[in-house]
Amino acid sequence: MEKNVDVLIVGGGQAGLAASYRLAQAGVSHLVVDASAKVGDSWRHRYHSLTLFTPRRLSSLPGVPLDGDPEGYAGRLEFADYLERYCATNGLPVMSGTRVVRLQGDDTGCFVAELDNGATVRSQAVLVCTGGFQQAIVPGIASRFGSSVAQLTVSTYRSPQSIGTGPVLVVGDGASGRDIAVELAATYEVLLATGKPRRLFPQRVLGISTWTLMDRAGLLSVSPRSPIGRIMQATDPFPDRGRSLAALRGQGVSIRSRLVHASGGTATFVDGSHAVVASVIWAVGYRNDDSWLEVPAGTSGLHFLGRPWQRNRASALILGADRDSKVVVDNLLQHLDQP
């Protein structure tokens, strides 16, 4: 089976749906291909206590508001259901449960995508919306833990019920690592291996979300190449929400220095201290998986949306899916108009 469209969108999360909405508004034929079984599953399958970084007023896609307290924070299931409703409300052409296994160009300047169901899609342009959180990183040191130590990542951890008995080591003290450490500390002995110094900002100022204030001040729109943008990238601050190291200690989390060695069930930290653990959760970041992409970046007609700092601080946020999609789709339409 072969399908022909003007634009192929790879990825049906918030970025892909925002782009699909704008293409539909422009009357452009397109198809969204997404590997999840149904729209919103990429959020449903994340750890259960996850909430959005940004308040609802900054977390909706074009055309359909996210209902609820505008200064409150949606949970993962609420947002997953919102995406599913968004797709249905707008009648967006999403092919779920299907993965692009290879994207190539042909002699006519078109793109040819091979799908895992054996079908192909030919298009004049391709918009990659697979996001910036595709594959959780597991560092090489993981292989030094013994087989008796259970190992999970932010992508495979769901809840405390995911963990067996014994002490748990969370490696990585970004927002997700701290969230998971706090959640587990209620019922487990938890150690948190830290990394580079982190900067946290208050969740609210005078009752208003700090994200809202940052947006009003233009900080979420600064270019990654600007002086302020470079500072923000280097410090990578995130909202406190009771997640300072002092607050974590107060909730029973043992704060450790950087993990540097492992042997069997023993973890060794950069300050020379040791700890015996039964489980490890890796929360050290993500990497992109573009192995299916067999056309070079910069190819005419190939566009990206939703990657961290693609245009500004908001680019990987839901807010960025809304705003960046307008710019990227406008550029894509210009490409389609070219003779």
C-alpha positions, 0 to 999 in steps of 0.5 A: 500500500502506498499513500501520497500526501503533501506532508508527513508528520512523524510523531503524534504527541503535542508537537505533531498534533499542533502541526497537524491542526495548523496544516488542516487549517491551511487545507494541506493534505497530510498524515500523522504517523505515531508509534503509540497504540492511541493518541496520548499514550506517550503520557499515559506510560510515564511515571504515575505521579508526573504532572506538567511543568507548566500551568494549564494556561500555558499548556494547551494547543491551538484551538482547544483550551485545557480545562481546569484551574489555569494556574494549576498543573495537569497530571499525566492522565489528564493531559493524555486524555486532552490530547486524545480529545484534541485529535478527535475534536479537530478530526486530525489524520493520525495513524496510531500504532505505526512506526516509520522505520526508514525515511529516504529521498527519491530522484524526484525530490520527494520523501519516501517513508517505509512503515513497519506495517509494510506500507509506504508514504510519499510526501513533498515535505516531512515534519519530525515531531518525535520530541526530545525525550525519546530514549532514556540514557543508561550509562556504561557504569550500569553494567558493573552492577550485579544481576541481583540489582534491578535496574529501571529508567525514568521511561520504565519506572511507573510507581513504587509498585515497580520496585522490589524490596531493599534500598533504591538508588536514583541516579540523576537529580533533575526534575524527574529524578527528584520527583521519583526519589520523593515518591519512593521515600515514603516507603523505601530507603532512598539514595539520590546521586547528584550531578552538576549544581542545580538551580531551582526557582519558586513555583509561584510568586505572589500566587502566580506561576513563575512560568507565567511571569517568565513568559510575560517577561519574555524569558521563554522566548529568548533565542538559544544564541542570545546571552540570556539564552546561553545562561539559561541553557547552562543553568537549566533551572526548574521549578522547586515544588518542594524539591530542593535538596534540603527538602528532600533530606527532610523527607528522608532521601539520602543525598549522595555525590556523583556515582563513579563506580559500581560492583555487585550491589555496591555503589561508590560515589565521588566523595569515596562513600559507598552504599549497598543497593537493591535497585537503581533508577537511571534519571540522567537524561535522554538521547534522540533516536534518528536511526530511521532518518536516512536523509541529512538534516538541512535537506530541503523539505525536512523540518523539525518541531518540539526539540529542546531549545530549537527556537527558545526555552519553550520549544520542548514545552507544550507552550512551544508546541503551540507557538513554534508550530506556527513558525515551522508550519509557515516555513513548511508552507513556503517550501510547498509553494516553491515551483 
